[in-house]
C-alpha cells in the first residue's frame, strides 16, 4: 500500500493498538522494529496488516488508512444523521468539528486514556473485593 502519510497510518495503528513506542507497535504487529523503520523509509505499510488490525479492533479501514471518517465501524450512520444524544454531546461535537486534526487526535488519545484508567480502576476495586473476601474466609 503506497501512502504519502505512512507516519500518520503508523500513529493511528499505535493508537488503536494502545502502544506508546515504535518497539511496542512492532511487537503488537508481530514484526521487528527494523521492519517499522523500513516501512517508513519506503513510505509503504503492508495493506494486509492494516486490514487485519481493522478487523481485529473493529475500526474503519478508511479511517485507519486516511484518518478520515469515523474511527469505528458502524459510526458512519450516526455521524451522517448528526444524531448526538444530548445537548452536551451536540455542543462537544460542534467544538470538536472546529478543531484541527492534531487537536482532535490529542483529545481522542486523552479520552481513550481516561477510559482505560477508569477500566483499570474498576478492575482494581473488583480485585480488592476478592482479596478482602479471601481474607475473611482464611
N, CA, C and O atoms as CSV, one atom per row, in Angstrom:
chain,resi,resn,atom,element,x,y,z
A,1,UNK,N,N,0.849,-1.177,0.000
A,1,UNK,CA,C,0.000,0.000,0.000
A,1,UNK,C,C,0.889,1.233,0.000
A,1,UNK,O,O,1.645,1.445,0.948
A,2,UNK,N,N,0.816,2.030,-1.020
A,2,UNK,CA,C,1.558,3.283,-1.068
A,2,UNK,C,C,0.719,4.365,-0.411
A,2,UNK,O,O,-0.479,4.469,-0.672
A,3,UNK,N,N,1.336,5.164,0.431
A,3,UNK,CA,C,0.619,6.228,1.116
A,3,UNK,C,C,1.627,7.295,1.487
A,3,UNK,O,O,2.663,6.991,2.078
A,4,UNK,N,N,1.338,8.543,1.149
A,4,UNK,CA,C,2.274,9.623,1.437
A,4,UNK,C,C,2.398,9.903,2.923
A,4,UNK,O,O,3.372,10.524,3.348
A,5,UNK,N,N,1.440,9.465,3.723
A,5,UNK,CA,C,1.480,9.744,5.151
A,5,UNK,C,C,1.600,8.448,5.956
A,5,UNK,O,O,0.751,8.152,6.797
A,6,UNK,N,N,2.650,7.685,5.696
A,6,UNK,CA,C,2.885,6.432,6.402
A,6,UNK,C,C,3.000,6.677,7.899
A,6,UNK,O,O,2.503,5.884,8.699
A,7,UNK,N,N,3.649,7.765,8.281
A,7,UNK,CA,C,3.794,8.084,9.704
A,7,UNK,C,C,2.420,8.254,10.344
A,7,UNK,O,O,2.204,7.810,11.472
A,8,UNK,N,N,1.495,8.890,9.641
A,8,UNK,CA,C,0.135,9.065,10.169
A,8,UNK,C,C,-0.567,7.722,10.322
A,8,UNK,O,O,-1.253,7.493,11.319
A,9,UNK,N,N,-0.403,6.831,9.344
A,9,UNK,CA,C,-1.006,5.499,9.442
A,9,UNK,C,C,-0.423,4.769,10.647
A,9,UNK,O,O,-1.158,4.136,11.405
A,10,UNK,N,N,0.894,4.853,10.826
A,10,UNK,CA,C,1.532,4.198,11.967
A,10,UNK,C,C,1.055,4.800,13.285
A,10,UNK,O,O,0.895,4.080,14.271
A,11,UNK,N,N,0.827,6.117,13.314
A,11,UNK,CA,C,0.288,6.755,14.521
A,11,UNK,C,C,-1.107,6.219,14.830
A,11,UNK,O,O,-1.432,5.949,15.987
A,12,UNK,N,N,-1.927,6.066,13.795
A,12,UNK,CA,C,-3.276,5.529,14.022
A,12,UNK,C,C,-3.214,4.062,14.454
A,12,UNK,O,O,-3.993,3.637,15.307
A,13,UNK,N,N,-2.297,3.290,13.874
A,13,UNK,CA,C,-2.114,1.905,14.312
A,13,UNK,C,C,-1.710,1.866,15.788
A,13,UNK,O,O,-2.232,1.061,16.559
A,14,UNK,N,N,-0.780,2.739,16.175
A,14,UNK,CA,C,-0.339,2.797,17.573
A,14,UNK,C,C,-1.496,3.166,18.494
A,14,UNK,O,O,-1.626,2.622,19.590
A,15,UNK,N,N,-2.324,4.083,18.047
A,15,UNK,CA,C,-3.484,4.499,18.838
A,15,UNK,C,C,-4.444,3.326,19.032
A,15,UNK,O,O,-4.888,3.058,20.148
A,16,UNK,N,N,-4.757,2.637,17.950
A,16,UNK,CA,C,-5.697,1.513,18.005
A,16,UNK,C,C,-5.135,0.374,18.850
A,16,UNK,O,O,-5.869,-0.263,19.606
A,17,UNK,N,N,-3.849,0.121,18.724
A,17,UNK,CA,C,-3.218,-0.986,19.442
A,17,UNK,C,C,-2.739,-0.582,20.832
A,17,UNK,O,O,-2.168,-1.395,21.560
A,18,UNK,N,N,-2.973,0.676,21.197
A,18,UNK,CA,C,-2.640,1.201,22.522
A,18,UNK,C,C,-1.163,1.016,22.851
A,18,UNK,O,O,-0.808,0.510,23.915
A,19,UNK,N,N,-0.309,1.435,21.917
A,19,UNK,CA,C,1.129,1.371,22.139
A,19,UNK,C,C,1.685,2.783,22.208
A,19,UNK,O,O,1.124,3.714,21.631
A,20,UNK,N,N,2.787,2.929,22.916
A,20,UNK,CA,C,3.392,4.249,23.098
A,20,UNK,C,C,4.698,4.413,22.315
A,20,UNK,O,O,5.106,5.535,22.014
A,21,UNK,N,N,5.350,3.296,21.986
A,21,UNK,CA,C,6.643,3.369,21.308
A,21,UNK,C,C,6.626,2.540,20.029
A,21,UNK,O,O,5.755,1.696,19.821
A,22,UNK,N,N,7.607,2.804,19.187
A,22,UNK,CA,C,7.750,2.030,17.960
A,22,UNK,C,C,8.027,0.564,18.243
A,22,UNK,O,O,7.552,-0.314,17.522
A,23,UNK,N,N,8.801,0.298,19.298
A,23,UNK,CA,C,9.087,-1.090,19.661
A,23,UNK,C,C,7.823,-1.819,20.102
A,23,UNK,O,O,7.609,-2.976,19.743
A,24,UNK,N,N,6.984,-1.133,20.884
A,24,UNK,CA,C,5.721,-1.739,21.308
A,24,UNK,C,C,4.823,-2.002,20.101
A,24,UNK,O,O,4.188,-3.052,20.006
A,25,UNK,N,N,4.777,-1.043,19.185
A,25,UNK,CA,C,3.964,-1.210,17.980
A,25,UNK,C,C,4.453,-2.415,17.180
A,25,UNK,O,O,3.654,-3.243,16.743
A,26,UNK,N,N,5.761,-2.507,16.991
A,26,UNK,CA,C,6.329,-3.634,16.250
A,26,UNK,C,C,5.950,-4.957,16.911
A,26,UNK,O,O,5.564,-5.910,16.235
A,27,UNK,N,N,6.062,-5.004,18.229
A,27,UNK,CA,C,5.724,-6.229,18.960
A,27,UNK,C,C,4.256,-6.602,18.756
A,27,UNK,O,O,3.939,-7.762,18.490
A,28,UNK,N,N,3.366,-5.625,18.881
A,28,UNK,CA,C,1.928,-5.888,18.723
A,28,UNK,C,C,1.588,-6.337,17.298
A,28,UNK,O,O,0.666,-7.128,17.096
A,29,UNK,N,N,2.337,-5.829,16.314
A,29,UNK,CA,C,2.098,-6.215,14.921
A,29,UNK,C,C,2.809,-7.511,14.543
A,29,UNK,O,O,2.575,-8.065,13.469
A,30,UNK,N,N,3.686,-7.996,15.438
A,30,UNK,CA,C,4.409,-9.225,15.161
A,30,UNK,C,C,5.530,-9.050,14.156
A,30,UNK,O,O,5.865,-9.970,13.411
A,31,UNK,N,N,6.108,-7.847,14.145
A,31,UNK,CA,C,7.233,-7.563,13.245
A,31,UNK,C,C,8.376,-6.984,14.072
A,31,UNK,O,O,8.203,-6.667,15.249
A,32,UNK,N,N,9.527,-6.850,13.455
A,32,UNK,CA,C,10.669,-6.267,14.158
A,32,UNK,C,C,10.625,-4.740,14.057
A,32,UNK,O,O,10.004,-4.196,13.144
A,33,UNK,N,N,11.283,-4.049,14.997
A,33,UNK,CA,C,11.371,-2.590,14.895
A,33,UNK,C,C,12.021,-2.150,13.581
A,33,UNK,O,O,11.700,-1.085,13.054
A,34,UNK,N,N,12.935,-2.971,13.052
A,34,UNK,CA,C,13.571,-2.649,11.780
A,34,UNK,C,C,12.546,-2.658,10.645
A,34,UNK,O,O,12.661,-1.884,9.694
A,35,UNK,N,N,11.555,-3.526,10.746
A,35,UNK,CA,C,10.507,-3.573,9.728
A,35,UNK,C,C,9.714,-2.276,9.731
A,35,UNK,O,O,9.385,-1.742,8.672
A,36,UNK,N,N,9.406,-1.767,10.923
A,36,UNK,CA,C,8.694,-0.487,11.027
A,36,UNK,C,C,9.532,0.611,10.372
A,36,UNK,O,O,9.008,1.430,9.616
A,37,UNK,N,N,10.828,0.626,10.664
A,37,UNK,CA,C,11.722,1.620,10.051
A,37,UNK,C,C,11.742,1.482,8.538
A,37,UNK,O,O,11.763,2.479,7.815
A,38,UNK,N,N,11.736,0.251,8.065
A,38,UNK,CA,C,11.725,0.001,6.624
A,38,UNK,C,C,10.448,0.542,5.990
A,38,UNK,O,O,10.495,1.129,4.909
A,39,UNK,N,N,9.305,0.349,6.656
A,39,UNK,CA,C,8.046,0.882,6.133
A,39,UNK,C,C,8.129,2.392,6.000
A,39,UNK,O,O,7.675,2.968,5.011
A,40,UNK,N,N,8.716,3.029,7.013
A,40,UNK,CA,C,8.833,4.494,6.979
A,40,UNK,C,C,9.729,4.936,5.826
A,40,UNK,O,O,9.390,5.867,5.094
A,41,UNK,N,N,10.867,4.271,5.664
A,41,UNK,CA,C,11.799,4.700,4.618
A,41,UNK,C,C,11.247,4.429,3.219
A,41,UNK,O,O,11.508,5.197,2.294
A,42,UNK,N,N,10.485,3.343,3.056
A,42,UNK,CA,C,9.878,3.032,1.758
A,42,UNK,C,C,8.566,3.769,1.544
A,42,UNK,O,O,7.995,3.739,0.453
A,43,UNK,N,N,8.085,4.441,2.608
A,43,UNK,CA,C,6.778,5.109,2.573
A,43,UNK,C,C,5.688,4.125,2.170
A,43,UNK,O,O,4.864,4.404,1.299
A,44,UNK,N,N,5.704,2.958,2.830
A,44,UNK,CA,C,4.756,1.905,2.492
A,44,UNK,C,C,4.461,1.058,3.724
A,44,UNK,O,O,5.374,0.619,4.423
A,45,UNK,N,N,3.172,0.834,3.981
A,45,UNK,CA,C,2.734,-0.056,5.053
A,45,UNK,C,C,1.950,-1.184,4.389
A,45,UNK,O,O,1.078,-0.920,3.561
A,46,UNK,N,N,2.245,-2.439,4.739
A,46,UNK,CA,C,1.506,-3.538,4.114
A,46,UNK,C,C,0.000,-3.423,4.364
A,46,UNK,O,O,-0.455,-3.350,5.506
A,47,UNK,N,N,-0.741,-3.410,3.289
A,47,UNK,CA,C,-2.194,-3.281,3.344
A,47,UNK,C,C,-2.803,-4.392,4.193
A,47,UNK,O,O,-3.741,-4.151,4.953
A,48,UNK,N,N,-2.271,-5.608,4.066
A,48,UNK,CA,C,-2.812,-6.754,4.807
A,48,UNK,C,C,-2.731,-6.527,6.312
A,48,UNK,O,O,-3.644,-6.905,7.046
A,49,UNK,N,N,-1.642,-5.913,6.779
A,49,UNK,CA,C,-1.511,-5.606,8.213
A,49,UNK,C,C,-2.639,-4.684,8.656
A,49,UNK,O,O,-3.251,-4.895,9.704
A,50,UNK,N,N,-2.908,-3.665,7.854
A,50,UNK,CA,C,-3.960,-2.699,8.190
A,50,UNK,C,C,-5.332,-3.366,8.187
A,50,UNK,O,O,-6.157,-3.095,9.060
A,51,UNK,N,N,-5.577,-4.232,7.215
A,51,UNK,CA,C,-6.853,-4.947,7.143
A,51,UNK,C,C,-7.026,-5.821,8.383
A,51,UNK,O,O,-8.106,-5.862,8.972
A,52,UNK,N,N,-5.958,-6.521,8.778
A,52,UNK,CA,C,-6.024,-7.392,9.954
A,52,UNK,C,C,-6.338,-6.597,11.219
A,52,UNK,O,O,-7.206,-6.985,12.001
A,53,UNK,N,N,-5.633,-5.489,11.417
A,53,UNK,CA,C,-5.850,-4.672,12.617
A,53,UNK,C,C,-7.260,-4.088,12.612
A,53,UNK,O,O,-7.941,-4.095,13.637
A,54,UNK,N,N,-7.695,-3.585,11.466
A,54,UNK,CA,C,-9.041,-3.003,11.372
A,54,UNK,C,C,-10.094,-4.045,11.731
A,54,UNK,O,O,-11.033,-3.752,12.471
A,55,UNK,N,N,-9.943,-5.251,11.212
A,55,UNK,CA,C,-10.902,-6.309,11.515
A,55,UNK,C,C,-10.865,-6.733,12.968
A,55,UNK,O,O,-11.907,-6.932,13.593
A,56,UNK,N,N,-9.661,-6.870,13.505
A,56,UNK,CA,C,-9.484,-7.309,14.892
A,56,UNK,C,C,-10.024,-6.287,15.888
A,56,UNK,O,O,-10.628,-6.657,16.895
A,57,UNK,N,N,-9.808,-5.015,15.611
A,57,UNK,CA,C,-10.170,-3.963,16.563
A,57,UNK,C,C,-11.492,-3.271,16.241
A,57,UNK,O,O,-11.935,-2.406,16.996
A,58,UNK,N,N,-12.123,-3.641,15.133
A,58,UNK,CA,C,-13.414,-3.055,14.788
A,58,UNK,C,C,-13.347,-1.601,14.364
A,58,UNK,O,O,-14.301,-0.845,14.543
A,59,UNK,N,N,-12.200,-1.214,13.794
A,59,UNK,CA,C,-12.076,0.163,13.320
A,59,UNK,C,C,-12.283,0.210,11.811
A,59,UNK,O,O,-12.126,-0.790,11.111
A,60,UNK,N,N,-12.631,1.368,11.343
A,60,UNK,CA,C,-12.844,1.578,9.918
A,60,UNK,C,C,-11.505,1.546,9.191
A,60,UNK,O,O,-10.562,2.232,9.586
A,61,UNK,N,N,-11.424,0.759,8.143
A,61,UNK,CA,C,-10.198,0.707,7.350
A,61,UNK,C,C,-9.933,2.062,6.700
A,61,UNK,O,O,-8.782,2.488,6.604
A,62,UNK,N,N,-10.987,2.739,6.253
A,62,UNK,CA,C,-10.822,4.083,5.682
A,62,UNK,C,C,-10.162,5.012,6.687
A,62,UNK,O,O,-9.225,5.735,6.348
A,63,UNK,N,N,-10.652,4.996,7.928
A,63,UNK,CA,C,-10.080,5.865,8.956
A,63,UNK,C,C,-8.626,5.478,9.212
A,63,UNK,O,O,-7.761,6.348,9.317
A,64,UNK,N,N,-8.352,4.180,9.313
A,64,UNK,CA,C,-7.002,3.722,9.610
A,64,UNK,C,C,-6.017,4.170,8.535
A,64,UNK,O,O,-4.897,4.575,8.848
A,65,UNK,N,N,-6.429,4.100,7.274
A,65,UNK,CA,C,-5.530,4.439,6.173
A,65,UNK,C,C,-5.458,5.934,5.889
A,65,UNK,O,O,-4.399,6.446,5.527
A,66,UNK,N,N,-6.579,6.638,6.051
A,66,UNK,CA,C,-6.612,8.051,5.645
A,66,UNK,C,C,-6.817,9.024,6.792
A,66,UNK,O,O,-6.515,10.210,6.658
A,67,UNK,N,N,-7.325,8.541,7.919
A,67,UNK,CA,C,-7.642,9.431,9.031
A,67,UNK,C,C,-8.975,10.134,8.856
A,67,UNK,O,O,-9.339,10.979,9.674
A,68,UNK,N,N,-9.705,9.801,7.808
A,68,UNK,CA,C,-10.982,10.462,7.533
A,68,UNK,C,C,-12.140,9.549,7.899
A,68,UNK,O,O,-12.033,8.324,7.849
A,69,UNK,N,N,-13.249,10.178,8.269
A,69,UNK,CA,C,-14.439,9.429,8.637
A,69,UNK,C,C,-14.371,8.973,10.078
A,69,UNK,O,O,-13.424,9.288,10.799
A,70,UNK,N,N,-15.391,8.222,10.497
A,70,UNK,CA,C,-15.428,7.754,11.879
A,70,UNK,C,C,-14.363,6.692,12.123
A,70,UNK,O,O,-14.022,5.921,11.226
A,71,UNK,N,N,-13.847,6.663,13.339
A,71,UNK,CA,C,-12.812,5.695,13.687
A,71,UNK,C,C,-13.368,4.269,13.696
A,71,UNK,O,O,-12.744,3.348,13.168
A,72,UNK,N,N,-14.532,4.097,14.294
A,72,UNK,CA,C,-15.088,2.756,14.454
A,72,UNK,C,C,-16.134,2.464,13.391
A,72,UNK,O,O,-16.893,3.343,12.983
A,73,UNK,N,N,-16.158,1.216,12.952
A,73,UNK,CA,C,-17.186,0.796,12.005
A,73,UNK,C,C,-18.543,0.925,12.668
A,73,UNK,O,O,-18.681,0.693,13.869
A,74,UNK,N,N,-19.545,1.295,11.884
A,74,UNK,CA,C,-20.890,1.426,12.410
A,74,UNK,C,C,-21.207,2.819,12.912
A,74,UNK,O,O,-22.368,3.123,13.186
A,75,UNK,N,N,-20.194,3.680,13.040
A,75,UNK,CA,C,-20.426,5.048,13.490
A,75,UNK,C,C,-20.884,5.939,12.348
A,75,UNK,O,O,-21.431,7.015,12.590
A,76,UNK,N,N,-20.672,5.516,11.111
A,76,UNK,CA,C,-20.942,6.378,9.961
A,76,UNK,C,C,-22.388,6.847,9.925
A,76,UNK,O,O,-22.639,8.037,9.734
A,77,UNK,N,N,-23.337,5.949,10.103
A,77,UNK,CA,C,-24.743,6.334,10.067
A,77,UNK,C,C,-25.086,7.340,11.141
A,77,UNK,O,O,-25.851,8.274,10.901
A,78,UNK,N,N,-24.530,7.156,12.317
A,78,UNK,CA,C,-24.804,8.068,13.416
A,78,UNK,C,C,-24.230,9.445,13.117
A,78,UNK,O,O,-24.884,10.457,13.373
A,79,UNK,N,N,-23.024,9.496,12.580
A,79,UNK,CA,C,-22.410,10.780,12.261
A,79,UNK,C,C,-23.173,11.465,11.134
A,79,UNK,O,O,-23.409,12.672,11.185
A,80,UNK,N,N,-23.564,10.686,10.101
A,80,UNK,CA,C,-24.289,11.273,8.979
A,80,UNK,C,C,-25.612,11.880,9.419
A,80,UNK,O,O,-26.007,12.937,8.927
A,81,UNK,N,N,-26.289,11.226,10.330
A,81,UNK,CA,C,-27.565,11.743,10.813
A,81,UNK,C,C,-27.369,12.949,11.726
A,81,UNK,O,O,-28.308,13.713,11.945
A,82,UNK,N,N,-26.150,13.132,12.266
A,82,UNK,CA,C,-25.910,14.218,13.205
A,82,UNK,C,C,-26.682,13.997,14.491
A,82,UNK,O,O,-27.091,14.949,15.155
A,83,UNK,N,N,-26.878,12.743,14.835
A,83,UNK,CA,C,-27.738,12.400,15.959
A,83,UNK,C,C,-26.942,12.309,17.250
A,83,UNK,O,O,-26.644,11.211,17.720
A,84,UNK,N,N,-26.602,13.440,17.821
A,84,UNK,CA,C,-25.992,13.439,19.142
A,84,UNK,C,C,-27.101,13.170,20.148
A,84,UNK,O,O,-28.241,13.589,19.948
A,85,UNK,N,N,-26.772,12.482,21.217
A,85,UNK,CA,C,-27.772,12.038,22.170
A,85,UNK,C,C,-28.294,13.154,23.075
A,85,UNK,O,O,-29.457,13.116,23.477
A,86,UNK,N,N,-27.486,14.120,23.396
A,86,UNK,CA,C,-27.900,15.143,24.354
A,86,UNK,C,C,-27.353,16.501,23.919
A,86,UNK,O,O,-26.492,16.570,23.042
A,87,UNK,N,N,-27.846,17.578,24.525
A,87,UNK,CA,C,-27.292,18.903,24.210
A,87,UNK,C,C,-25.791,18.988,24.504
A,87,UNK,O,O,-25.054,19.659,23.782
A,88,UNK,N,N,-25.344,18.311,25.557
A,88,UNK,CA,C,-23.912,18.318,25.878
A,88,UNK,C,C,-23.116,17.676,24.747
A,88,UNK,O,O,-22.081,18.203,24.337
A,89,UNK,N,N,-23.595,16.537,24.240
A,89,UNK,CA,C,-22.907,15.876,23.137
A,89,UNK,C,C,-22.933,16.736,21.877
A,89,UNK,O,O,-21.948,16.789,21.141
A,90,UNK,N,N,-24.034,17.396,21.630
A,90,UNK,CA,C,-24.125,18.277,20.469
A,90,UNK,C,C,-23.118,19.417,20.584
A,90,UNK,O,O,-22.467,19.772,19.601
A,91,UNK,N,N,-22.989,19.993,21.783
A,91,UNK,CA,C,-22.032,21.082,21.995
A,91,UNK,C,C,-20.602,20.585,21.820
A,91,UNK,O,O,-19.780,21.256,21.196
A,92,UNK,N,N,-20.303,19.401,22.375
A,92,UNK,CA,C,-18.962,18.832,22.221
A,92,UNK,C,C,-18.644,18.548,20.756
A,92,UNK,O,O,-17.535,18.808,20.289
A,93,UNK,N,N,-19.620,18.018,20.047
A,93,UNK,CA,C,-19.416,17.718,18.636
A,93,UNK,C,C,-19.159,18.992,17.835
A,93,UNK,O,O,-18.311,19.004,16.943
A,94,UNK,N,N,-19.881,20.056,18.147
A,94,UNK,CA,C,-19.671,21.332,17.454
A,94,UNK,C,C,-18.262,21.858,17.722
A,94,UNK,O,O,-17.591,22.333,16.806
A,95,UNK,N,N,-17.815,21.774,18.974
A,95,UNK,CA,C,-16.454,22.212,19.311
A,95,UNK,C,C,-15.417,21.331,18.614
A,95,UNK,O,O,-14.431,21.827,18.069
A,96,UNK,N,N,-15.651,20.032,18.637
A,96,UNK,CA,C,-14.743,19.065,18.012
A,96,UNK,C,C,-14.517,19.393,16.543
A,96,UNK,O,O,-13.385,19.364,16.059
A,97,UNK,N,N,-15.589,19.704,15.842
A,97,UNK,CA,C,-15.502,19.962,14.402
A,97,UNK,C,C,-14.733,21.235,14.084
A,97,UNK,O,O,-14.277,21.409,12.954
A,98,UNK,N,N,-14.582,22.120,15.048
A,98,UNK,CA,C,-13.834,23.355,14.832
A,98,UNK,C,C,-12.331,23.168,15.028
A,98,UNK,O,O,-11.548,24.045,14.664
A,99,UNK,N,N,-11.922,22.043,15.596
A,99,UNK,CA,C,-10.514,21.792,15.885
A,99,UNK,C,C,-9.797,21.194,14.680
A,99,UNK,O,O,-10.409,20.543,13.833
A,100,UNK,N,N,-8.479,21.430,14.621
A,100,UNK,CA,C,-7.701,20.795,13.560
A,100,UNK,C,C,-7.442,19.330,13.933
A,100,UNK,O,O,-7.722,18.907,15.054
A,101,UNK,N,N,-6.913,18.577,12.992
A,101,UNK,CA,C,-6.736,17.134,13.180
A,101,UNK,C,C,-5.823,16.814,14.358
A,101,UNK,O,O,-6.094,15.871,15.102
A,102,UNK,N,N,-4.747,17.578,14.545
A,102,UNK,CA,C,-3.836,17.318,15.659
A,102,UNK,C,C,-4.533,17.492,16.999
A,102,UNK,O,O,-4.357,16.674,17.902
A,103,UNK,N,N,-5.321,18.544,17.134
A,103,UNK,CA,C,-6.045,18.783,18.385
A,103,UNK,C,C,-7.082,17.684,18.617
A,103,UNK,O,O,-7.261,17.228,19.746
A,104,UNK,N,N,-7.758,17.261,17.559
A,104,UNK,CA,C,-8.735,16.179,17.692
A,104,UNK,C,C,-8.045,14.890,18.136
A,104,UNK,O,O,-8.543,14.178,19.008
A,105,UNK,N,N,-6.896,14.597,17.528
A,105,UNK,CA,C,-6.145,13.391,17.870
A,105,UNK,C,C,-5.717,13.432,19.336
A,105,UNK,O,O,-5.798,12.425,20.039
A,106,UNK,N,N,-5.261,14.602,19.793
A,106,UNK,CA,C,-4.828,14.755,21.182
A,106,UNK,C,C,-5.992,14.507,22.148
A,106,UNK,O,O,-5.838,13.814,23.153
A,107,UNK,N,N,-7.137,15.073,21.837
A,107,UNK,CA,C,-8.319,14.886,22.688
A,107,UNK,C,C,-8.766,13.428,22.659
A,107,UNK,O,O,-9.140,12.870,23.691
A,108,UNK,N,N,-8.728,12.820,21.498
A,108,UNK,CA,C,-9.127,11.419,21.382
A,108,UNK,C,C,-8.220,10.535,22.230
A,108,UNK,O,O,-8.699,9.655,22.945
A,109,UNK,N,N,-6.918,10.764,22.153
A,109,UNK,CA,C,-5.980,9.971,22.956
A,109,UNK,C,C,-6.244,10.169,24.445
A,109,UNK,O,O,-6.222,9.208,25.214
A,110,UNK,N,N,-6.496,11.418,24.855
A,110,UNK,CA,C,-6.775,11.690,26.267
A,110,UNK,C,C,-8.045,10.977,26.716
A,110,UNK,O,O,-8.085,10.415,27.811
A,111,UNK,N,N,-9.076,10.994,25.886
A,111,UNK,CA,C,-10.336,10.328,26.239
A,111,UNK,C,C,-10.142,8.815,26.317
A,111,UNK,O,O,-10.669,8.164,27.219
A,112,UNK,N,N,-9.387,8.258,25.375
A,112,UNK,CA,C,-9.136,6.821,25.403
A,112,UNK,C,C,-8.306,6.437,26.620
A,112,UNK,O,O,-8.539,5.392,27.227
A,113,UNK,N,N,-7.344,7.273,26.977
A,113,UNK,CA,C,-6.534,7.023,28.172
A,113,UNK,C,C,-7.407,7.095,29.424
A,113,UNK,O,O,-7.262,6.267,30.323
A,114,UNK,N,N,-8.302,8.064,29.492
A,114,UNK,CA,C,-9.218,8.188,30.628
A,114,UNK,C,C,-10.094,6.943,30.736
A,114,UNK,O,O,-10.298,6.421,31.833
A,115,UNK,N,N,-10.607,6.468,29.618
A,115,UNK,CA,C,-11.435,5.260,29.625
A,115,UNK,C,C,-10.622,4.069,30.108
A,115,UNK,O,O,-11.109,3.261,30.900
A,116,UNK,N,N,-9.378,3.957,29.632
A,116,UNK,CA,C,-8.503,2.856,30.038
A,116,UNK,C,C,-8.243,2.906,31.538
A,116,UNK,O,O,-8.286,1.876,32.212
A,117,UNK,N,N,-7.973,4.103,32.066
A,117,UNK,CA,C,-7.730,4.251,33.503
A,117,UNK,C,C,-8.976,3.913,34.317
A,117,UNK,O,O,-8.877,3.270,35.362
A,118,UNK,N,N,-10.138,4.336,33.849
A,118,UNK,CA,C,-11.384,4.000,34.547
A,118,UNK,C,C,-11.589,2.491,34.598
A,118,UNK,O,O,-11.999,1.947,35.623
A,119,UNK,N,N,-11.301,1.822,33.489
A,119,UNK,CA,C,-11.430,0.365,33.442
A,119,UNK,C,C,-10.461,-0.287,34.420
A,119,UNK,O,O,-10.827,-1.220,35.135
A,120,UNK,N,N,-9.217,0.207,34.452
A,120,UNK,CA,C,-8.228,-0.339,35.382
A,120,UNK,C,C,-8.641,-0.101,36.830
A,120,UNK,O,O,-8.492,-0.990,37.669
A,121,UNK,N,N,-9.158,1.086,37.131
A,121,UNK,CA,C,-9.617,1.379,38.492
A,121,UNK,C,C,-10.740,0.435,38.894
A,121,UNK,O,O,-10.780,-0.040,40.029
A,122,UNK,N,N,-11.646,0.164,37.972
A,122,UNK,CA,C,-12.747,-0.759,38.257
A,122,UNK,C,C,-12.208,-2.161,38.521
A,122,UNK,O,O,-12.670,-2.841,39.437
A,123,UNK,N,N,-11.240,-2.591,37.731
A,123,UNK,CA,C,-10.656,-3.924,37.924
A,123,UNK,C,C,-9.941,-4.014,39.265
A,123,UNK,O,O,-10.040,-5.031,39.951
A,124,UNK,N,N,-9.218,-2.957,39.646
A,124,UNK,CA,C,-8.531,-2.937,40.937
A,124,UNK,C,C,-9.549,-3.050,42.066
A,124,UNK,O,O,-9.339,-3.804,43.015
A,125,UNK,N,N,-10.643,-2.313,41.973
A,125,UNK,CA,C,-11.691,-2.388,43.001
A,125,UNK,C,C,-12.252,-3.802,43.102
A,125,UNK,O,O,-12.468,-4.316,44.200
A,126,UNK,N,N,-12.486,-4.424,41.955
A,126,UNK,CA,C,-13.003,-5.793,41.962
A,126,UNK,C,C,-12.005,-6.753,42.594
A,126,UNK,O,O,-12.392,-7.636,43.360
A,127,UNK,N,N,-10.724,-6.588,42.278
A,127,UNK,CA,C,-9.696,-7.451,42.862
A,127,UNK,C,C,-9.561,-7.215,44.358
A,127,UNK,O,O,-9.354,-8.163,45.116
A,128,UNK,N,N,-9.675,-5.960,44.793
A,128,UNK,CA,C,-9.632,-5.665,46.223
A,128,UNK,C,C,-10.770,-6.373,46.945
A,128,UNK,O,O,-10.580,-6.898,48.042
A,129,UNK,N,N,-11.949,-6.391,46.336
A,129,UNK,CA,C,-13.095,-7.074,46.941
A,129,UNK,C,C,-12.844,-8.576,47.034
A,129,UNK,O,O,-13.203,-9.202,48.031
A,130,UNK,N,N,-12.234,-9.156,46.009
A,130,UNK,CA,C,-11.920,-10.584,46.023
A,130,UNK,C,C,-10.901,-10.887,47.113
A,130,UNK,O,O,-11.048,-11.865,47.845
A,131,UNK,N,N,-9.873,-10.058,47.227
A,131,UNK,CA,C,-8.845,-10.253,48.255
A,131,UNK,C,C,-9.463,-10.126,49.642
A,131,UNK,O,O,-9.175,-10.935,50.524
A,132,UNK,N,N,-10.307,-9.122,49.844
A,132,UNK,CA,C,-10.954,-8.930,51.141
A,132,UNK,C,C,-11.829,-10.135,51.484
A,132,UNK,O,O,-11.843,-10.587,52.629
A,133,UNK,N,N,-12.550,-10.652,50.504
A,133,UNK,CA,C,-13.393,-11.826,50.741
A,133,UNK,C,C,-12.534,-13.040,51.079
A,133,UNK,O,O,-12.904,-13.849,51.929
A,134,UNK,N,N,-11.399,-13.166,50.421
A,134,UNK,CA,C,-10.486,-14.274,50.693
A,134,UNK,C,C,-9.906,-14.199,52.089
A,134,UNK,O,O,-9.735,-15.230,52.740
A,135,UNK,N,N,-9.598,-12.998,52.564
A,135,UNK,CA,C,-9.052,-12.823,53.913
A,135,UNK,C,C,-10.093,-13.184,54.967
A,135,UNK,O,O,-9.757,-13.737,56.015
A,136,UNK,N,N,-11.358,-12.871,54.688
A,136,UNK,CA,C,-12.417,-13.203,55.653
A,136,UNK,C,C,-12.581,-14.712,55.776
A,136,UNK,O,O,-12.888,-15.222,56.853
A,137,UNK,N,N,-12.377,-15.422,54.673
A,137,UNK,CA,C,-12.524,-16.873,54.690
A,137,UNK,C,C,-11.344,-17.560,55.362
A,137,UNK,O,O,-11.475,-18.668,55.881
A,138,UNK,N,N,-10.202,-16.906,55.350
A,138,UNK,CA,C,-8.980,-17.520,55.886
A,138,UNK,C,C,-8.924,-17.497,57.387
A,138,UNK,O,O,-7.956,-17.979,57.975
